Amino acid sequence: MSSLREIENKIQELRAQLYEIARGREFTDPEVIKASQKLDQVLNEYEKFFKRKMSEK
């Protein structure tokens, strides 16, 4: 299981990558979509992490 800090670091990394990839490209460019989907997956993991923590209380 990933720690909260690991997930947050990955989100920051993927956001920076998405920004660089999207620069000068259309939002519908396949590379932009692929990078966005990777970020979405990690954001979903982040949300699940918090839901698990809240249900433990």
C-alpha positions in Angstrom: 0.0 0.0 0.0 1.3 3.4 -0.9 1.6 6.1 1.8 -0.1 9.4 1.6 3.2 11.2 0.9 4.0 8.8 -1.9 0.7 9.4 -3.6 1.0 13.2 -3.2 4.5 13.1 -4.7 3.3 11.0 -7.6 0.4 13.5 -8.2 2.9 16.4 -8.3 5.1 14.5 -10.7 2.3 13.6 -13.0 0.8 17.1 -13.0 4.2 18.5 -14.1 4.5 15.9 -16.8 1.0 16.6 -18.0 1.7 20.3 -18.1 4.9 19.7 -20.2 3.2 17.3 -22.6 0.2 19.6 -23.1 2.2 22.6 -23.8 1.7 23.5 -27.4 -0.6 20.6 -28.1 -4.4 20.2 -28.4 -6.2 18.7 -25.4 -7.3 15.9 -27.7 -3.7 14.9 -28.6 -3.2 11.2 -27.7 -0.2 11.9 -25.6 -2.1 14.5 -23.6 -5.0 12.1 -23.0 -2.6 9.3 -21.9 -0.9 11.6 -19.4 -4.2 12.9 -18.1 -5.5 9.3 -17.6 -2.4 8.4 -15.6 -2.9 11.4 -13.4 -6.6 10.5 -13.0 -5.7 7.0 -11.8 -3.4 8.4 -9.1 -6.0 10.9 -8.1 -8.5 8.1 -7.7 -6.0 6.2 -5.6 -5.7 9.3 -3.4 -9.4 9.5 -3.0 -9.7 5.8 -2.1 -6.9 6.3 0.5 -8.9 9.0 2.3 -12.2 6.9 2.1 -10.4 4.0 3.7 -9.0 6.3 6.5 -12.4 7.8 7.1 -14.1 4.4 7.4 -11.5 3.3 9.9 -12.5 6.0 12.3 
